């Protein structure tokens, strides 16, 4: 600590003369000048011989003749110099100025004035000169002591010595390690957590790390790295880095920054880094096997991005929910599982993997590795999840989040659903209420998962299904990487899978450098032709992220040193739109914060990173459509028999050109909606649907009215004919007048039975009431039957018209129904 703080200690070999020795010897003491440093600084000055750079010391006293000094004065002088006497000087020289006490010239003038043969004057001058020097020396010393006290208090404030810990003035730039509710992390295992140095970005190789992309920044944590191609041990680390993808850069000089290495999170590899929009969550991972390191009890570590601080969440427990365990079970660490992050739902998933002595505390080396097939779900703090019992009714997860271990989802607990590790898991929006997860690759030491049949997980129902694929599919592999890109209109989502390795035969693994596309919803495999390109060396244990329609590949294990590949730059860019490797990352402008396609920017379900992506020609040739989408194959080529792919559809959008013209227009699919995801309102589709519906209703109405009009017209003609026949038989009026004749005054009225009966019963004559009755047919019922008698008032008083039916179809309908 001597190098960190200044000190007022004398340099070695520099002795301070005693004033008592001065009085006895008559040799005046001397004080140091500013040209001779008497302290240590952070940058040590070079040593200077005692005989150099020193000017003659200036005496603070004029030499006194003590032999001639009276005895009482001599004892008083000796008492003042040794601090024994209680007498105080009665005079001060420049007492109001500290700097004046340090002036050699002013003191010299005083000493010359004090040079007199008078004993009292000599004594007074000696006394005042000594007090001036003593005040200068004491003031400087007090200031140094005060400074040392302030520094000591600052250091103590960073420890629990005072009962409260706080930030240190010499802390790391990443900030202090925050505490969870369970344990403060000022101390780890009884040792003080100290700031760590920034991560070194210059390594030879990097692989098996964890990565996440948040708001245009890729974060890398831990994994394994080497500084030499032949290094095989001490490769595990807790290095922490960031890569800026909001600006363009060349793969030979990526925009990478080394962040402070945290003191709390463990150095692990092959875990996963989930992320919300403002935090990272480190799950799982395996500890070092060379040298062997025992895992700590599992705890979830959270990195808050705005505050740049880590928080530990200890002793996580599972919660009961749909197709899960019974809850209240400890969450254990695992490694080499398939992780995926769905920030729009506020959840992270970790599928399968394994547990062994390097992942679980207390696991004996003699116990074999256990491969898993469970799906671990973590609900981020502040988010809802209807699949968890404790979060039902819209409850949100607390500060520690909520865990659910899904073990019984559909075919999950059957023999046709194998355990596995080292696969990939990709999120696809649509088809179900919350979207689906697609699992590819993986295996164990004895078997591998074929990719001609894909396991699909419906998030909303917590159920696994199987879906067959078409086309030539990839050969068996583990540890590839994959990203998903959405067409602008959402009619297709294409999964790009790169690399991986085959574990058979053991000790002679093959690393792959091929690229495959699984296009959804057709579930067709497409092999990318890269025969005329410069392709990165085959690799495994690398990570892939997508931004601006480009795949960013980081790191990867390329094989043992004898392969002769040496150090690998570890950064590669693949353009997903034209299926080519390129030497630079090209940052685009105009995207939203989540880098979604422009047509999807207002929908939280839109895939992040797809901005600027166009469906490549190789995919168009299989599913139809064009660069912006408009796929003609909108269902699996091998029909789904159950699950969301059998009943659901993708979330689709309307794409408009620069001039506002619609370039791609599709219908709205049955997909997730609400606060947790789903399609946004498609205004154009809604308007078109409403207009089409109105036209359909109008056409139906016109057709109905035409039918009613024809029926009513036919009925009218029948009545006219019957009236004419009756007129011929009875000699009454003919033609239309014979049906109903109006007198010279009064309204028309029907001649129902009651009116005829009243006329005949009262002896009234025709025309007396202004109407003439229509005589019935001989021996028959009234003309038109009973219905005609009741409806003639409403519809048969004149020839019907089509316009009349349109305006009052109900009246016409009553006429024809009573016929």
Phi, psi and omega in degrees: 000353181295332182280347184266341185227150176283155182223149179254022178284149180291147175293153179299139177086355180258099183270143178263122181291144178280140177290336174293320178295328178295316181295327181281325185262339183082004179270124185288144175287159180231149179249155182284149176258172184291345181281350179246097183300138181240013180229168175255133177248176178299321173259110185287133176284156178292150180291139181240126179304149184296338182272354182252154174055030176239129175267159181304134179295142180265129182285142175269354177234151165274134185305134184252147175267090184292335180296328180269356180279135178302152184301317182293326177289322181297316181294324178294321179295316178297322179296319179296319183290329181264000178076016182269320183289147178267002180289141181251146176295141182271347182230150178232141178259115181052052183294339182272002182227116178291322183288331179294333178289340181264000182279120180291325183292316181294323180291321180297318177301320180294319180297322179295321178292334181279356183278094182214159181279351179286125183297320182293322177294319178297318180294317180297318179297318179296319182293312182293320178298318178297317181293325178297313179295321181295320178294321178297315181293317182293320180297315179298318182292320178297321178296318179294320177296320178297318178297317179297323179295318180297316180296319180297319179297320179298320180291319179295333181293339180269005179236164179280014183299322181269007178090355181211130179261147179211182183291143179268148179286349179244026183286175180286157181292343180283353181092176183279161175280118181285162183256146169274178181290342187269327187203136173277142186251027171295331178235140174239116183055039178080003181247140181294131176285121181253154177300147181250159180285161178291150181292137176280124182276349182266099177231164178279309179219152178219133180203168177059028179271172176253143182218155175208150180242119182229118173051044175086011178231127174269128176253133177243133177228137170060217184088211181229146179210157179226152176258356181213143182300335183267358182290130181234348180238166181054045181259343179289145183204168172241041179294148186225121185224164175223149179233127182271119178248018173267001176224157181280149177201159180269149183294340177281344180217068182293157180277074185247141182232134175276120179267162179301132176290125182287154179272336186270303184302141185281158174280102184231160178229156175061033170262211178211149180243098174284163176209139164267199180276354179217006180216155171249146179230117182268116177245140168064204183107157180251146180275170186298140173254353179209093002284159182292130180234133180277130181294151172275160173306137189295138173215143177275130178254130181245132175250116177276117188292314181298319183269353179056046183226152180257143177228137179260133176245104188272160172049054179294144180234146179282158177242148179288149180186194182296127175055031182245181173289182186283354180090170180060031176255143180294138176274120181260158176281151175214173184215163177057031171270178179258115181255154174209152184238132178231080185296332180293336174265347183073038182219152172234147182233146177222114189254128173062221186099200180212161174237139182198186183297346181261002179237333186240129177296130178087003179280121184288147179297335181281347181274128183297159175295141179250120176272146188245162170221016177278161177242113180267125181246133177238121177268123184294152177304134177090002181248159179262164178197107182290346180280354180251131184298319183290347180251012180294153179077022177085011177293148179252153180292146179282192186294338179266000182073181181226134181253144172220127180257103185273117185233351186229039183273093177068242183279004187299325183261024178251168182291337181281000179243093190280158169289155184194168174214165173065031174263192176231153181226129186231139179267134177234122178286159177088187178069311173244178183298324181243011182091182184228161173245136181246124181256135181221143173072190180098172180172193176233189177289348185243335184213162181231157181269121178290153181247019170278341173232129186250139174273129183237131182248125176271114186295319186295320183263356181055047186226140177265143175226167175245144180224125179284151179246169175234165181086167177293127185253162183295155176284168184303142180195161174230160175056042167279185170231158184207148173223162179238137178235138183256137171299154184302323181268000177076005184289341176214149172234129187245124179266126178255124180241128184234134169074209187107185180209162175256126184277357182248130001278157181299134180086354180222052184290153179248124177266135185261150177237021184268160179237132180234149176238127170251108183269134184237135024265001183289340182054055178245132177275138178228124177272128182277127179279113179236029186294333182255023182241161171273109188255137176301154179300149177304144186204164176215160181073019177266170177238152179230138173225157182239134176204136182056037177068021180234141177270124178258112180261130181235127172070200180127146177270124185254008178118174181292164183302330182293349175292341176078016181279339179065213180282146181242135182300326174082004180230123181218149183235129177241123179280114185285341183280325180243009175056051179224148171277140181227162187270001181213155171268125184255105181284133180260159179246155175103355183277163174279182185295335180263004175058043178272163171302146184302321180290344184250005191295337180264005181249119180297342179278348179299138184291130177287144177091355185272001182302130180084357182283138173235143180297123183291160183300326181297328178278322178301324182294343182260317186251358181079183178091205183216191186299324180276355179128235180059040180297142179268340175261110187241020179212160179302137178298322170263108190305134176285140182263341181199167175089186186295332179286340177274332186244339186257178180220165176289158172279122185244160187221161175263127182256129178246148179279185182296330181268008179090355180287144179283120179261331177218125181228123180227165179282167179274124182278165174277106186213181181299150178212177180090192185292339184263004177139171179127172184284145175279166182295129178261094190298314182298317180294321180295315180298315180298321179294320179295314180298314179298321178295320178296318178296322179295319179295317179297317179297318178297321180294317178297319178297320179295315180296324178297320179294317179297319181298315180296319179296316182292322179295320179296319179295320178298316180295324178297318180294324178297316180297317180295323179294319179296319179296321180294324180292322179294321182287325185253359178077012180276190180299155181244191182052211183289331181295334180291338181287315179198120183246129179266138176287181184296339179218156179097155182284161173288149178210152180286154178254072179282176186298322183295323180289321178295319180296321179294323180294316182288329184285337184256358178076020180287157182250159179300137179088351180293327180259006180093001181230154173245129183283149175269121182289143178284166174291147180301128177070005183245176179286174177301154183300133180084000182070189181295323182294322180293322179298325181272336186257349183298328178299326188265323190227349187247017178282353179192169181293127181292155176235156181293323179296321178298322178294318180300319184282329182218071182291334182297319179296314180296324181293324177294325180295312185284334180286336181269358181286000000 
